[in-house]
């Protein structure tokens, strides 16, 4: 039986999203700062940016590699897939190009009815209008003995955490203060009491905190 | 010339204060959980609880020992001294008994006029009605070549941090989620940009993060 897993990048003040996007700079500078150490890893350079042999090794890369291991299905919110940024655009296929780095079935939680998207490399996007619990049941069935990853965004993750449905939460905390955005740590009082919590610091300065049960 | 320093215990969700105090349990359980690793150190056991030779050694104790080293004056808020909990009580002398663990002049920021309190062991409480800047100038003059510590509470610390008056901020982050209280990380966007940030994890699970300039 697989586990339900979450991996997120957070700022030290607990924000999982950034707010400095502008028409001129559609991703903003904060996102780059938030994910810099993660993007710099060999795993991400190879799997997402197509640069084999490039990138950092060590602790940050260990977590990045683990992110992709043993996952049989993913659940993400409509915002993470890009439906909020691209409303009513049937040609939108997500941020990741024709060959997304997932390689597994992905369930996108949305009120929008859209046909299933079969992408290259094994990624299939299913657009589902079910509750988080029903969606998880379907994802677990799809994943079989492998894990289900709750990919994001922050609000979807928080809903799964608050419902007690996550077995392993890993946050990579960048030592920066964003001051605004979506906070992960809200309404999660005593969340840690059902988990073992371990932490370690990478040479990049990223603080890796893992809740597992 | 000394530095201006802050040391605080924080929860992973960024709270520096706890909210579960009741008439039956006037300190609450959260505070004990927040400061458990700090209170357990040899330094705290010796200096605050009068138990020489007891307590943990290692990283947590290194930070606890550093807390007391090289400080020539302290600034604290009225709440930390206990004036909010004991209003209009001229006999109130703080939480720490006749021999407080400071051993230095302490400037208490308050609107209340109170006579200076000379305690045992070198602690003197001065009650000042000046701005945070004026109070810091006076504390620096008192400290001479030694450091000034901003002791707390969280609101006083935040005012000094936001004003750019702190040279070194150390937070000991306990891996617990309180869900409510006074947040340290508010309105401090990009605070880290004027500092070098280092982090390390103690065997207790406490994540020590230090901003220095």
Interface residues (C-beta under 8 A of the other chain):
Chain A: X12 X13 X14 X175 X176 X177 X178 X179 X180 X185 X186 X187 X188 X189 X190 X191 X192 X197 X198 X199 X200 X201 X205 X207 X209
Chain B: X12 X13 X14 X175 X176 X177 X178 X179 X180 X185 X186 X187 X188 X189 X190 X191 X192 X197 X198 X199 X200 X201 X205 X207 X209
